[in-house]
Amino acid sequence: MLSSVAEIALAVLSLAFLLATIRLAIGPRLADRVVALDLAGVTVAGMIAAMALLYRQPLFVDVGLAVALVAFVGTIAFAQYIERGAGK
Amino acid sequence: MRDLVAACLLAFGALVTFLAAYGVLRLPDSLTRMQATSKATTLGVGCVLLAVAVAFDDVGVRTKAALVVLFLFVTQPIAAHLMARASYRSGSPLWEGTVVNELADEEGRKGG
């Protein structure tokens, strides 16, 4: 039962990733794109956690941690970049 | 029983993350979009990781999942705060229905 729920959850999370990608593409400003990218990154971390449940493979949690870390660092870097005036 | 709890948490987490993505697509300005993503992702992905912690019967995995949840709860507000400040200072237009803008005087921009 858990694996079928995990498959549905993966489909829903993929749809969430798709919506975030649409916002990433249409912008309209750099700040909107960075927010969408952050959401996409955290959604990927959630997808990897759902895959850990689907394949019964606990090692995937480490990968999720790494992806969440990269998404955070990327957002911080982009925030500094925008605040210095590049987002105008 | 544990699988049932994990399945419920997983479904709820995926649904909340989807609502965050729907919000980021539909909400009118970058600050309201940030409001949707930062809250909904901490709850949504936090619930998915909680499902991992419930489903695996192993102390190491549970500790790691709890660590990821803690990491998200610490970093997501910081990232949202920095992005909100950067977005406001770079002159992103506010939604025309904005009721109060307490930064308007200090930052030299018109409110609402």
N, CA and C atoms of all chains as a GROMACS GRO file, in nm:
protein
  600
    1MET      N    1   0.083  -0.120   0.000
    1MET     CA    2   0.000   0.000   0.000
    1MET      C    3   0.087   0.125   0.000
    2LEU      N    4   0.194   0.121   0.082
    2LEU     CA    5   0.280   0.239   0.091
    2LEU      C    6   0.346   0.271  -0.042
    3SER      N    7   0.383   0.167  -0.119
    3SER     CA    8   0.453   0.195  -0.244
    3SER      C    9   0.358   0.257  -0.346
    4SER      N   10   0.229   0.216  -0.346
    4SER     CA   11   0.136   0.279  -0.442
    4SER      C   12   0.110   0.424  -0.402
    5VAL      N   13   0.098   0.451  -0.271
    5VAL     CA   14   0.083   0.590  -0.226
    5VAL      C   15   0.207   0.670  -0.264
    6ALA      N   16   0.326   0.606  -0.252
    6ALA     CA   17   0.449   0.676  -0.287
    6ALA      C   18   0.452   0.709  -0.436
    7GLU      N   19   0.397   0.617  -0.520
    7GLU     CA   20   0.393   0.647  -0.664
    7GLU      C   21   0.302   0.766  -0.692
    8ILE      N   22   0.184   0.770  -0.626
    8ILE     CA   23   0.093   0.883  -0.645
    8ILE      C   24   0.157   1.012  -0.596
    9ALA      N   25   0.224   1.004  -0.479
    9ALA     CA   26   0.290   1.123  -0.424
    9ALA      C   27   0.398   1.173  -0.518
   10LEU      N   28   0.472   1.080  -0.580
   10LEU     CA   29   0.574   1.120  -0.677
   10LEU      C   30   0.511   1.192  -0.796
   11ALA      N   31   0.394   1.141  -0.841
   11ALA     CA   32   0.325   1.208  -0.953
   11ALA      C   33   0.283   1.348  -0.914
   12VAL      N   34   0.226   1.362  -0.792
   12VAL     CA   35   0.181   1.495  -0.746
   12VAL      C   36   0.300   1.590  -0.733
   13LEU      N   37   0.411   1.539  -0.676
   13LEU     CA   38   0.530   1.623  -0.661
   13LEU      C   39   0.589   1.662  -0.796
   14SER      N   40   0.580   1.570  -0.895
   14SER     CA   41   0.628   1.605  -1.029
   14SER      C   42   0.544   1.718  -1.088
   15LEU      N   43   0.413   1.711  -1.062
   15LEU     CA   44   0.324   1.818  -1.109
   15LEU      C   45   0.361   1.951  -1.043
   16ALA      N   46   0.392   1.946  -0.912
   16ALA     CA   47   0.435   2.066  -0.841
   16ALA      C   48   0.564   2.121  -0.902
   17PHE      N   49   0.657   2.030  -0.935
   17PHE     CA   50   0.782   2.071  -0.999
   17PHE      C   51   0.754   2.138  -1.133
   18LEU      N   52   0.656   2.083  -1.206
   18LEU     CA   53   0.621   2.139  -1.337
   18LEU      C   54   0.567   2.282  -1.322
   19LEU      N   55   0.477   2.302  -1.222
   19LEU     CA   56   0.421   2.436  -1.200
   19LEU      C   57   0.532   2.535  -1.164
   20ALA      N   58   0.625   2.492  -1.077
   20ALA     CA   59   0.736   2.578  -1.039
   20ALA      C   60   0.822   2.612  -1.161
   21THR      N   61   0.838   2.514  -1.250
   21THR     CA   62   0.918   2.539  -1.371
   21THR      C   63   0.850   2.640  -1.462
   22ILE      N   64   0.714   2.635  -1.468
   22ILE     CA   65   0.642   2.734  -1.550
   22ILE      C   66   0.668   2.874  -1.496
   23ARG      N   67   0.662   2.889  -1.360
   23ARG     CA   68   0.689   3.020  -1.301
   23ARG      C   69   0.834   3.060  -1.326
   24LEU      N   70   0.924   2.963  -1.322
   24LEU     CA   71   1.065   2.990  -1.350
   24LEU      C   72   1.082   3.043  -1.492
   25ALA      N   73   1.001   2.992  -1.584
   25ALA     CA   74   1.015   3.033  -1.724
   25ALA      C   75   0.952   3.169  -1.749
   26ILE      N   76   0.835   3.198  -1.685
   26ILE     CA   77   0.766   3.323  -1.720
   26ILE      C   78   0.809   3.440  -1.634
   27GLY      N   79   0.882   3.416  -1.525
   27GLY     CA   80   0.933   3.527  -1.444
   27GLY      C   81   0.827   3.601  -1.366
   28PRO      N   82   0.800   3.731  -1.385
   28PRO     CA   83   0.864   3.818  -1.484
   28PRO      C   84   0.996   3.878  -1.435
   29ARG      N   85   1.022   3.884  -1.304
   29ARG     CA   86   1.146   3.943  -1.256
   29ARG      C   87   1.238   3.833  -1.205
   30LEU      N   88   1.366   3.870  -1.184
   30LEU     CA   89   1.464   3.770  -1.138
   30LEU      C   90   1.424   3.714  -1.002
   31ALA      N   91   1.367   3.798  -0.914
   31ALA     CA   92   1.329   3.751  -0.780
   31ALA      C   93   1.224   3.640  -0.790
   32ASP      N   94   1.127   3.655  -0.883
   32ASP     CA   95   1.024   3.551  -0.900
   32ASP      C   96   1.087   3.420  -0.946
   33ARG      N   97   1.185   3.433  -1.036
   33ARG     CA   98   1.250   3.312  -1.086
   33ARG      C   99   1.327   3.241  -0.976
   34VAL      N  100   1.394   3.320  -0.889
   34VAL     CA  101   1.474   3.256  -0.782
   34VAL      C  102   1.381   3.188  -0.682
   35VAL      N  103   1.266   3.251  -0.652
   35VAL     CA  104   1.169   3.187  -0.562
   35VAL      C  105   1.121   3.055  -0.622
   36ALA      N  106   1.093   3.055  -0.753
   36ALA     CA  107   1.047   2.933  -0.819
   36ALA      C  108   1.156   2.827  -0.818
   37LEU      N  109   1.284   2.869  -0.836
   37LEU     CA  110   1.395   2.774  -0.835
   37LEU      C  111   1.411   2.712  -0.697
   38ASP      N  112   1.395   2.794  -0.593
   38ASP     CA  113   1.404   2.743  -0.456
   38ASP      C  114   1.296   2.639  -0.431
   39LEU      N  115   1.173   2.672  -0.476
   39LEU     CA  116   1.063   2.577  -0.459
   39LEU      C  117   1.092   2.447  -0.536
   40ALA      N  118   1.146   2.461  -0.658
   40ALA     CA  119   1.177   2.342  -0.737
   40ALA      C  120   1.281   2.256  -0.665
   41GLY      N  121   1.383   2.320  -0.608
   41GLY     CA  122   1.486   2.245  -0.538
   41GLY      C  123   1.432   2.169  -0.418
   42VAL      N  124   1.348   2.237  -0.337
   42VAL     CA  125   1.293   2.171  -0.219
   42VAL      C  126   1.196   2.060  -0.261
   43THR      N  127   1.123   2.083  -0.373
   43THR     CA  128   1.034   1.977  -0.423
   43THR      C  129   1.113   1.854  -0.465
   44VAL      N  130   1.230   1.876  -0.526
   44VAL     CA  131   1.315   1.761  -0.563
   44VAL      C  132   1.359   1.686  -0.438
   45ALA      N  133   1.393   1.760  -0.330
   45ALA     CA  134   1.429   1.692  -0.205
   45ALA      C  135   1.312   1.606  -0.156
   46GLY      N  136   1.189   1.659  -0.167
   46GLY     CA  137   1.072   1.580  -0.128
   46GLY      C  138   1.052   1.459  -0.218
   47MET      N  139   1.078   1.476  -0.350
   47MET     CA  140   1.064   1.364  -0.443
   47MET      C  141   1.163   1.254  -0.410
   48ILE      N  142   1.285   1.293  -0.371
   48ILE     CA  143   1.385   1.191  -0.338
   48ILE      C  144   1.345   1.118  -0.210
   49ALA      N  145   1.284   1.191  -0.114
   49ALA     CA  146   1.235   1.124   0.007
   49ALA      C  147   1.123   1.026  -0.028
   50ALA      N  148   1.034   1.066  -0.122
   50ALA     CA  149   0.927   0.975  -0.165
   50ALA      C  150   0.984   0.853  -0.236
   51MET      N  151   1.095   0.872  -0.312
   51MET     CA  152   1.159   0.759  -0.379
   51MET      C  153   1.222   0.665  -0.277
   52ALA      N  154   1.274   0.722  -0.166
   52ALA     CA  155   1.328   0.636  -0.059
   52ALA      C  156   1.220   0.543  -0.008
   53LEU      N  157   1.096   0.593   0.002
   53LEU     CA  158   0.986   0.508   0.047
   53LEU      C  159   0.944   0.409  -0.061
   54LEU      N  160   0.947   0.454  -0.189
   54LEU     CA  161   0.903   0.369  -0.299
   54LEU      C  162   0.995   0.250  -0.317
   55TYR      N  163   1.127   0.274  -0.315
   55TYR     CA  164   1.223   0.166  -0.337
   55TYR      C  165   1.274   0.105  -0.207
   56ARG      N  166   1.223   0.149  -0.094
   56ARG     CA  167   1.268   0.098   0.037
   56ARG      C  168   1.420   0.113   0.051
   57GLN      N  169   1.471   0.228   0.010
   57GLN     CA  170   1.616   0.249   0.010
   57GLN      C  171   1.647   0.373   0.096
   58PRO      N  172   1.683   0.353   0.223
   58PRO     CA  173   1.703   0.467   0.312
   58PRO      C  174   1.821   0.558   0.274
   59LEU      N  175   1.913   0.508   0.189
   59LEU     CA  176   2.028   0.592   0.152
   59LEU      C  177   1.986   0.717   0.076
   60PHE      N  178   1.867   0.714   0.014
   60PHE     CA  179   1.821   0.830  -0.063
   60PHE      C  180   1.802   0.953   0.023
   61VAL      N  181   1.783   0.932   0.156
   61VAL     CA  182   1.762   1.048   0.244
   61VAL      C  183   1.885   1.139   0.243
   62ASP      N  184   2.005   1.077   0.234
   62ASP     CA  185   2.128   1.157   0.225
   62ASP      C  186   2.126   1.246   0.102
   63VAL      N  187   2.081   1.187  -0.010
   63VAL     CA  188   2.075   1.264  -0.136
   63VAL      C  189   1.979   1.382  -0.119
   64GLY      N  190   1.865   1.356  -0.053
   64GLY     CA  191   1.769   1.464  -0.029
   64GLY      C  192   1.831   1.576   0.052
   65LEU      N  193   1.909   1.540   0.154
   65LEU     CA  194   1.977   1.641   0.236
   65LEU      C  195   2.070   1.725   0.150
   66ALA      N  196   2.147   1.659   0.062
   66ALA     CA  197   2.241   1.732  -0.024
   66ALA      C  198   2.166   1.828  -0.117
   67VAL      N  199   2.054   1.782  -0.174
   67VAL     CA  200   1.979   1.868  -0.267
   67VAL      C  201   1.921   1.989  -0.193
   68ALA      N  202   1.867   1.966  -0.072
   68ALA     CA  203   1.813   2.078   0.005
   68ALA      C  204   1.922   2.178   0.038
   69LEU      N  205   2.043   2.126   0.069
   69LEU     CA  206   2.157   2.214   0.100
   69LEU      C  207   2.193   2.300  -0.020
   70VAL      N  208   2.201   2.239  -0.138
   70VAL     CA  209   2.238   2.313  -0.258
   70VAL      C  210   2.132   2.418  -0.291
   71ALA      N  211   2.002   2.382  -0.275
   71ALA     CA  212   1.895   2.478  -0.303
   71ALA      C  213   1.907   2.598  -0.210
   72PHE      N  214   1.937   2.573  -0.082
   72PHE     CA  215   1.949   2.683   0.014
   72PHE      C  216   2.065   2.775  -0.022
   73VAL      N  217   2.183   2.715  -0.049
   73VAL     CA  218   2.301   2.797  -0.080
   73VAL      C  219   2.277   2.877  -0.208
   74GLY      N  220   2.212   2.815  -0.308
   74GLY     CA  221   2.182   2.885  -0.431
   74GLY      C  222   2.091   3.004  -0.408
   75THR      N  223   1.988   2.985  -0.325
   75THR     CA  224   1.895   3.095  -0.298
   75THR      C  225   1.966   3.211  -0.229
   76ILE      N  226   2.052   3.178  -0.129
   76ILE     CA  227   2.125   3.282  -0.057
   76ILE      C  228   2.214   3.360  -0.153
   77ALA      N  229   2.285   3.287  -0.241
   77ALA     CA  230   2.375   3.353  -0.335
   77ALA      C  231   2.298   3.445  -0.428
   78PHE      N  232   2.182   3.396  -0.480
   78PHE     CA  233   2.102   3.478  -0.570
   78PHE      C  234   2.045   3.600  -0.497
   79ALA      N  235   2.010   3.584  -0.366
   79ALA     CA  236   1.956   3.697  -0.291
   79ALA      C  237   2.060   3.807  -0.279
   80GLN      N  238   2.186   3.769  -0.250
   80GLN     CA  239   2.293   3.869  -0.242
   80GLN      C  240   2.310   3.939  -0.377
   81TYR      N  241   2.307   3.859  -0.484
   81TYR     CA  242   2.327   3.909  -0.619
   81TYR      C  243   2.217   4.009  -0.656
   82ILE      N  244   2.092   3.976  -0.624
   82ILE     CA  245   1.981   4.065  -0.657
   82ILE      C  246   1.989   4.193  -0.575
   83GLU      N  247   2.027   4.178  -0.446
   83GLU     CA  248   2.026   4.295  -0.359
   83GLU      C  249   2.131   4.397  -0.400
   84ARG      N  250   2.239   4.352  -0.464
   84ARG     CA  251   2.340   4.447  -0.510
   84ARG      C  252   2.295   4.523  -0.633
   85GLY      N  253   2.174   4.496  -0.682
   85GLY     CA  254   2.122   4.577  -0.790
   85GLY      C  255   2.116   4.508  -0.924
   86ALA      N  256   2.152   4.380  -0.927
   86ALA     CA  257   2.152   4.313  -1.055
   86ALA      C  258   2.012   4.272  -1.100
   87GLY      N  259   1.914   4.274  -1.006
   87GLY     CA  260   1.781   4.228  -1.041
   87GLY      C  261   1.694   4.333  -1.106
   88LYS      N  262   1.750   4.452  -1.127
   88LYS     CA  263   1.667   4.560  -1.180
   88LYS      C  264   1.638   4.542  -1.330
   89MET      N  265   0.024  -0.075   1.043
   89MET     CA  266  -0.015   0.048   1.114
   89MET      C  267   0.085   0.161   1.084
   90ARG      N  268   0.214   0.127   1.098
   90ARG     CA  269   0.316   0.229   1.069
   90ARG      C  270   0.311   0.269   0.923
   91ASP      N  271   0.287   0.170   0.834
   91ASP     CA  272   0.278   0.201   0.692
   91ASP      C  273   0.160   0.293   0.664
   92LEU      N  274   0.050   0.272   0.736
   92LEU     CA  275  -0.068   0.357   0.714
   92LEU      C  276  -0.037   0.501   0.753
   93VAL      N  277   0.027   0.520   0.871
   93VAL     CA  278   0.063   0.656   0.914
   93VAL      C  279   0.158   0.720   0.814
   94ALA      N  280   0.258   0.640   0.768
   94ALA     CA  281   0.354   0.694   0.672
   94ALA      C  282   0.285   0.733   0.543
   95ALA      N  283   0.189   0.649   0.496
   95ALA     CA  284   0.119   0.680   0.372
   95ALA      C  285   0.038   0.809   0.386
   96CYS      N  286  -0.030   0.826   0.500
   96CYS     CA  287  -0.108   0.948   0.522
   96CYS      C  288  -0.017   1.071   0.521
   97LEU      N  289   0.097   1.062   0.594
   97LEU     CA  290   0.190   1.175   0.598
   97LEU      C  291   0.244   1.206   0.460
   98LEU      N  292   0.275   1.101   0.383
   98LEU     CA  293   0.330   1.119   0.249
   98LEU      C  294   0.229   1.187   0.158
   99ALA      N  295   0.103   1.139   0.162
   99ALA     CA  296   0.000   1.199   0.076
   99ALA      C  297  -0.024   1.344   0.114
  100PHE      N  298  -0.031   1.372   0.246
  100PHE     CA  299  -0.053   1.510   0.291
  100PHE      C  300   0.062   1.600   0.248
  101GLY      N  301   0.186   1.551   0.268
  101GLY     CA  302   0.302   1.632   0.231
  101GLY      C  303   0.306   1.663   0.084
  102ALA      N  304   0.276   1.562   0.000
  102ALA     CA  305   0.277   1.585  -0.145
  102ALA      C  306   0.170   1.685  -0.184
  103LEU      N  307   0.052   1.674  -0.121
  103LEU     CA  308  -0.058   1.765  -0.153
  103LEU      C  309  -0.021   1.910  -0.116
  104VAL      N  310   0.037   1.928   0.004
  104VAL     CA  311   0.073   2.064   0.048
  104VAL      C  312   0.181   2.123  -0.042
  105THR      N  313   0.279   2.038  -0.083
  105THR     CA  314   0.382   2.089  -0.174
  105THR      C  315   0.322   2.129  -0.308
  106PHE      N  316   0.224   2.050  -0.355
  106PHE     CA  317   0.157   2.086  -0.480
  106PHE      C  318   0.084   2.220  -0.464
  107LEU      N  319   0.019   2.241  -0.348
  107LEU     CA  320  -0.051   2.369  -0.327
  107LEU      C  321   0.048   2.485  -0.328
  108ALA      N  322   0.169   2.462  -0.272
  108ALA     CA  323   0.272   2.566  -0.276
  108ALA      C  324   0.307   2.602  -0.419
  109ALA      N  325   0.321   2.498  -0.504
  109ALA     CA  326   0.357   2.524  -0.643
  109ALA      C  327   0.242   2.594  -0.716
  110TYR      N  328   0.117   2.554  -0.683
  110TYR     CA  329   0.003   2.622  -0.744
  110TYR      C  330   0.000   2.768  -0.702
  111GLY      N  331   0.033   2.794  -0.573
  111GLY     CA  332   0.037   2.932  -0.524
  111GLY      C  333   0.144   3.013  -0.594
  112VAL      N  334   0.262   2.952  -0.615
  112VAL     CA  335   0.370   3.027  -0.678
  112VAL      C  336   0.335   3.060  -0.822
  113LEU      N  337   0.248   2.980  -0.881
  113LEU     CA  338   0.207   3.009  -1.019
  113LEU      C  339   0.097   3.114  -1.024
  114ARG      N  340   0.004   3.114  -0.927
  114ARG     CA  341  -0.115   3.196  -0.939
  114ARG      C  342  -0.112   3.327  -0.862
  115LEU      N  343  -0.031   3.338  -0.754
  115LEU     CA  344  -0.036   3.458  -0.671
  115LEU      C  345   0.023   3.579  -0.744
  116PRO      N  346  -0.022   3.701  -0.707
  116PRO     CA  347   0.004   3.817  -0.792
  116PRO      C  348   0.144   3.879  -0.786
  117ASP      N  349   0.214   3.883  -0.673
  117ASP     CA  350   0.347   3.945  -0.675
  117ASP      C  351   0.449   3.858  -0.603
  118SER      N  352   0.576   3.896  -0.610
  118SER     CA  353   0.680   3.804  -0.565
  118SER      C  354   0.675   3.782  -0.414
  119LEU      N  355   0.630   3.881  -0.337
  119LEU     CA  356   0.625   3.862  -0.191
  119LEU      C  357   0.517   3.762  -0.152
  120THR      N  358   0.398   3.770  -0.217
  120THR     CA  359   0.293   3.672  -0.185
  120THR      C  360   0.333   3.532  -0.232
  121ARG      N  361   0.405   3.526  -0.344
  121ARG     CA  362   0.452   3.395  -0.391
  121ARG      C  363   0.547   3.332  -0.291
  122MET      N  364   0.638   3.417  -0.237
  122MET     CA  365   0.732   3.370  -0.136
  122MET      C  366   0.659   3.319  -0.013
  123GLN      N  367   0.550   3.388   0.022
  123GLN     CA  368   0.470   3.348   0.137
  123GLN      C  369   0.417   3.207   0.116
  124ALA      N  370   0.372   3.176  -0.007
  124ALA     CA  371   0.321   3.042  -0.034
  124ALA      C  372   0.432   2.938  -0.027
  125THR      N  373   0.546   2.968  -0.092
  125THR     CA  374   0.649   2.864  -0.100
  125THR      C  375   0.712   2.834   0.035
  126SER      N  376   0.750   2.940   0.110
  126SER     CA  377   0.831   2.913   0.228
  126SER      C  378   0.752   2.836   0.334
  127LYS      N  379   0.625   2.872   0.352
  127LYS     CA  380   0.547   2.800   0.453
  127LYS      C  381   0.509   2.661   0.406
  128ALA      N  382   0.461   2.652   0.282
  128ALA     CA  383   0.409   2.523   0.237
  128ALA      C  384   0.519   2.422   0.215
  129THR      N  385   0.640   2.466   0.176
  129THR     CA  386   0.744   2.366   0.156
  129THR      C  387   0.794   2.312   0.289
  130THR      N  388   0.805   2.398   0.391
  130THR     CA  389   0.851   2.343   0.520
  130THR      C  390   0.750   2.239   0.571
  131LEU      N  391   0.620   2.270   0.560
  131LEU     CA  392   0.519   2.174   0.605
  131LEU      C  393   0.514   2.051   0.513
  132GLY      N  394   0.512   2.076   0.382
  132GLY     CA  395   0.494   1.966   0.287
  132GLY      C  396   0.611   1.870   0.286
  133VAL      N  397   0.731   1.921   0.258
  133VAL     CA  398   0.848   1.834   0.252
  133VAL      C  399   0.880   1.781   0.392
  134GLY      N  400   0.852   1.861   0.496
  134GLY     CA  401   0.869   1.812   0.632
  134GLY      C  402   0.784   1.689   0.658
  135CYS      N  403   0.658   1.690   0.611
  135CYS     CA  404   0.570   1.574   0.630
  135CYS      C  405   0.620   1.453   0.552
  136VAL      N  406   0.671   1.476   0.428
  136VAL     CA  407   0.723   1.364   0.349
  136VAL      C  408   0.840   1.299   0.422
  137LEU      N  409   0.929   1.384   0.479
  137LEU     CA  410   1.044   1.328   0.550
  137LEU      C  411   1.002   1.261   0.680
  138LEU      N  412   0.896   1.313   0.742
  138LEU     CA  413   0.842   1.248   0.861
  138LEU      C  414   0.788   1.110   0.826
  139ALA      N  415   0.729   1.099   0.704
  139ALA     CA  416   0.682   0.968   0.658
  139ALA      C  417   0.798   0.871   0.645
  140VAL      N  418   0.913   0.921   0.595
  140VAL     CA  419   1.032   0.837   0.586
  140VAL      C  420   1.074   0.791   0.726
  141ALA      N  421   1.073   0.886   0.821
  141ALA     CA  422   1.114   0.851   0.958
  141ALA      C  423   1.021   0.748   1.020
  142VAL      N  424   0.890   0.756   0.987
  142VAL     CA  425   0.795   0.659   1.044
  142VAL      C  426   0.810   0.523   0.977
  143ALA      N  427   0.833   0.522   0.844
  143ALA     CA  428   0.829   0.395   0.769
  143ALA      C  429   0.951   0.309   0.795
  144PHE      N  430   1.069   0.369   0.810
  144PHE     CA  431   1.190   0.288   0.828
  144PHE      C  432   1.213   0.262   0.976
  145ASP      N  433   1.235   0.134   1.009
  145ASP     CA  434   1.254   0.098   1.149
  145ASP      C  435   1.404   0.095   1.180
  146ASP      N  436   1.466   0.212   1.176
  146ASP     CA  437   1.610   0.218   1.195
  146ASP      C  438   1.645   0.354   1.256
  147VAL      N  439   1.721   0.351   1.365
  147VAL     CA  440   1.751   0.476   1.435
  147VAL      C  441   1.829   0.573   1.347
  148GLY      N  442   1.925   0.519   1.270
  148GLY     CA  443   2.007   0.605   1.186
  148GLY      C  444   1.925   0.680   1.083
  149VAL      N  445   1.834   0.608   1.016
  149VAL     CA  446   1.750   0.671   0.913
  149VAL      C  447   1.660   0.776   0.976
  150ARG      N  448   1.603   0.742   1.092
  150ARG     CA  449   1.512   0.837   1.158
  150ARG      C  450   1.588   0.963   1.198
  151THR      N  451   1.711   0.945   1.249
  151THR     CA  452   1.791   1.062   1.287
  151THR      C  453   1.820   1.148   1.165
  152LYS      N  454   1.854   1.082   1.054
  152LYS     CA  455   1.886   1.157   0.932
  152LYS      C  456   1.763   1.232   0.881
  153ALA      N  457   1.648   1.166   0.880
  153ALA     CA  458   1.525   1.234   0.834
  153ALA      C  459   1.493   1.352   0.924
  154ALA      N  460   1.508   1.334   1.056
  154ALA     CA  461   1.483   1.444   1.149
  154ALA      C  462   1.582   1.557   1.125
  155LEU      N  463   1.706   1.520   1.090
  155LEU     CA  464   1.808   1.621   1.062
  155LEU      C  465   1.769   1.704   0.940
  156VAL      N  466   1.718   1.637   0.835
  156VAL     CA  467   1.677   1.710   0.715
  156VAL      C  468   1.560   1.803   0.748
  157VAL      N  469   1.464   1.754   0.829
  157VAL     CA  470   1.351   1.839   0.868
  157VAL      C  471   1.401   1.961   0.944
  158LEU      N  472   1.492   1.938   1.039
  158LEU     CA  473   1.548   2.048   1.118
  158LEU      C  474   1.620   2.148   1.027
  159PHE      N  475   1.698   2.094   0.931
  159PHE     CA  476   1.770   2.178   0.838
  159PHE      C  477   1.674   2.265   0.757
  160LEU      N  478   1.565   2.203   0.708
  160LEU     CA  479   1.466   2.280   0.631
  160LEU      C  480   1.403   2.388   0.718
  161PHE      N  481   1.370   2.354   0.843
  161PHE     CA  482   1.304   2.450   0.931
  161PHE      C  483   1.397   2.565   0.967
  162VAL      N  484   1.529   2.541   0.966
  162VAL     CA  485   1.623   2.650   0.995
  162VAL      C  486   1.649   2.733   0.870
  163THR      N  487   1.671   2.666   0.755
  163THR     CA  488   1.718   2.739   0.638
  163THR      C  489   1.606   2.806   0.559
  164GLN      N  490   1.488   2.746   0.553
  164GLN     CA  491   1.384   2.799   0.465
  164GLN      C  492   1.340   2.940   0.507
  165PRO      N  493   1.319   2.968   0.638
  165PRO     CA  494   1.286   3.106   0.677
  165PRO      C  495   1.398   3.205   0.645
  166ILE      N  496   1.526   3.161   0.661
  166ILE     CA  497   1.637   3.252   0.631
  166ILE      C  498   1.637   3.286   0.483
  167ALA      N  499   1.622   3.182   0.398
  167ALA     CA  500   1.621   3.205   0.254
  167ALA      C  501   1.504   3.295   0.215
  168ALA      N  502   1.385   3.271   0.275
  168ALA     CA  503   1.268   3.352   0.240
  168ALA      C  504   1.289   3.496   0.283
  169HIS      N  505   1.348   3.516   0.403
  169HIS     CA  506   1.373   3.651   0.451
  169HIS      C  507   1.468   3.726   0.358
  170LEU      N  508   1.580   3.660   0.322
  170LEU     CA  509   1.678   3.726   0.235
  170LEU      C  510   1.618   3.755   0.099
  171MET      N  511   1.539   3.660   0.044
  171MET     CA  512   1.480   3.682  -0.088
  171MET      C  513   1.377   3.793  -0.084
  172ALA      N  514   1.298   3.800   0.026
  172ALA     CA  515   1.197   3.905   0.036
  172ALA      C  516   1.264   4.041   0.040
  173ARG      N  517   1.373   4.052   0.119
  173ARG     CA  518   1.443   4.180   0.127
  173ARG      C  519   1.504   4.217  -0.007
  174ALA      N  520   1.569   4.121  -0.072
  174ALA     CA  521   1.630   4.148  -0.202
  174ALA      C  522   1.525   4.187  -0.304
  175SER      N  523   1.411   4.116  -0.301
  175SER     CA  524   1.305   4.144  -0.398
  175SER      C  525   1.249   4.284  -0.377
  176TYR      N  526   1.227   4.322  -0.249
  176TYR     CA  527   1.171   4.455  -0.221
  176TYR      C  528   1.270   4.564  -0.261
  177ARG      N  529   1.397   4.545  -0.224
  177ARG     CA  530   1.496   4.650  -0.250
  177ARG      C  531   1.530   4.662  -0.397
  178SER      N  532   1.513   4.553  -0.473
  178SER     CA  533   1.542   4.563  -0.615
  178SER      C  534   1.424   4.624  -0.690
  179GLY      N  535   1.318   4.663  -0.615
  179GLY     CA  536   1.210   4.738  -0.676
  179GLY      C  537   1.102   4.654  -0.741
  180SER      N  538   1.081   4.531  -0.691
  180SER     CA  539   0.972   4.452  -0.746
  180SER      C  540   0.838   4.521  -0.719
  181PRO      N  541   0.750   4.528  -0.818
  181PRO     CA  542   0.621   4.592  -0.796
  181PRO      C  543   0.538   4.514  -0.696
  182LEU      N  544   0.470   4.586  -0.603
  182LEU     CA  545   0.379   4.520  -0.509
  182LEU      C  546   0.243   4.504  -0.576
  183TRP      N  547   0.167   4.406  -0.526
  183TRP     CA  548   0.031   4.385  -0.577
  183TRP      C  549  -0.052   4.510  -0.548
  184GLU      N  550  -0.142   4.549  -0.640
  184GLU     CA  551  -0.219   4.672  -0.620
  184GLU      C  552  -0.314   4.663  -0.501
  185GLY      N  553  -0.345   4.542  -0.452
  185GLY     CA  554  -0.432   4.525  -0.336
  185GLY      C  555  -0.356   4.524  -0.204
  186THR      N  556  -0.226   4.555  -0.205
  186THR     CA  557  -0.148   4.555  -0.081
  186THR      C  558  -0.204   4.657   0.017
  187VAL      N  559  -0.230   4.615   0.143
  187VAL     CA  560  -0.298   4.702   0.238
  187VAL      C  561  -0.199   4.790   0.314
  188VAL      N  562  -0.090   4.731   0.362
  188VAL     CA  563   0.004   4.808   0.444
  188VAL      C  564   0.146   4.780   0.398
  189ASN      N  565   0.228   4.887   0.394
  189ASN     CA  566   0.368   4.874   0.358
  189ASN      C  567   0.448   4.954   0.459
  190GLU      N  568   0.492   4.887   0.566
  190GLU     CA  569   0.559   4.959   0.675
  190GLU      C  570   0.700   5.001   0.638
  191LEU      N  571   0.753   4.948   0.528
  191LEU     CA  572   0.887   4.987   0.485
  191LEU      C  573   0.883   5.111   0.396
  192ALA      N  574   0.763   5.158   0.361
  192ALA     CA  575   0.752   5.264   0.259
  192ALA      C  576   0.831   5.388   0.297
  193ASP      N  577   0.825   5.432   0.426
  193ASP     CA  578   0.895   5.554   0.466
  193ASP      C  579   1.046   5.534   0.466
  194GLU      N  580   1.090   5.422   0.528
  194GLU     CA  581   1.234   5.401   0.544
  194GLU      C  582   1.304   5.380   0.411
  195GLU      N  583   1.239   5.311   0.321
  195GLU     CA  584   1.305   5.277   0.197
  195GLU      C  585   1.275   5.377   0.086
  196GLY      N  586   1.193   5.477   0.118
  196GLY     CA  587   1.166   5.581   0.020
  196GLY      C  588   1.081   5.536  -0.096
  197ARG      N  589   0.992   5.439  -0.070
  197ARG     CA  590   0.901   5.398  -0.178
  197ARG      C  591   0.758   5.422  -0.134
  198LYS      N  592   0.672   5.444  -0.229
  198LYS     CA  593   0.531   5.463  -0.201
  198LYS      C  594   0.469   5.333  -0.152
  199GLY      N  595   0.379   5.342  -0.052
  199GLY     CA  596   0.311   5.223  -0.002
  199GLY      C  597   0.202   5.178  -0.097
  200GLY      N  598   0.164   5.050  -0.081
  200GLY     CA  599   0.054   4.994  -0.157
  200GLY      C  600   0.077   4.996  -0.303
   0.00000   0.00000   0.00000
